[in-house]
Amino acid sequence: MSFGHSGNSSTGFSWLRLLTLAPQEMQTIKKSEDSRIPDDLKGCGLPTCVPWDLQARALSDVYWRCAEVRAGGGNPLPDAVRRWREVAKERTLILWEERFQEPQVSVALITAIRPLLKEWITRTYGVLSFRLTQVLTGHGCFGRYLCEIVRRENDTRCHHCGDERDTAEHTVMVCPSWTGQRAALVAAIGQDLSLPAIIRAMLSSETAWTAVDTFAQEVMAAKEEAERSRDREAVDPSRRLRRRRARRQHNDPP
């Protein structure tokens, strides 16, 4: 199974927003990094808590139950209110899961998270950083995304190994440029680096979550710097010549 991405970025943004409308209980994307988030990821990220509209519906259900009791001259008992809240919470999760049945974007990601939705929402650790979000969604500094979605590059190839299609899956699982980082990740979460396995590992322990985030931070930082270097060379081709001369001088025998 490939990592999360879609061929339709315009519809994807509005759909993914259903997952993370202004998270109330957990931070999804570090605020200090918000200006670096691709336009189609701003404000959406990944699901960490129930969307506002569903939470509002649950609160409304409990409110009107209490109001009905008070209208009859009584006061709702604390145990009854707790039961109503639990029922509303379960119903909210069911409604949210129904929204996942026909995803239009990041199909692989939603498929990976959906069986563990409750665990994902109720976890007590794990921040979705900018770079971790790139790796999980496939929207970021990958040849496929830069070429097919944002049209900033002419092809989808990997600039680090020459493979014809650079994706999040390629970066995590096979690109030889990240062998060291991959070895550390495998040591922490196991050999299976498919997206569902990564999601399961992240939810199994804070240590595993940190290992995945560390991989994302190190690898994506290097890929971002390489992209910036390509951008600079596009503006000033002489930079490329100077870099090639420096590389030849470094490799030439004394």
Secondary structure, DSSP 8 states (H G I E B T S, - for coil): ---S--S-HHHHHHHHTTT-SS-SSS--S-GGGGGGS-TTTTTT-S--S--HHHHHHHHHHHHHHHHHHHHTT----HHHHHHHHHHHHHHHHHHHHHHTSS-SS-HHHHHHHGGGHHHHHH-S-----HHHHHHHH--SS-HHIIIIIS--SSS---TTT--S---HHHHHHT-GGGHHHHHHHHHHH-S--SHHHHHHHHHH-HHHHHHHHHHHHHHHHHHHHHHHHHHHHHH-THHHHHHHHHHHHHHS--
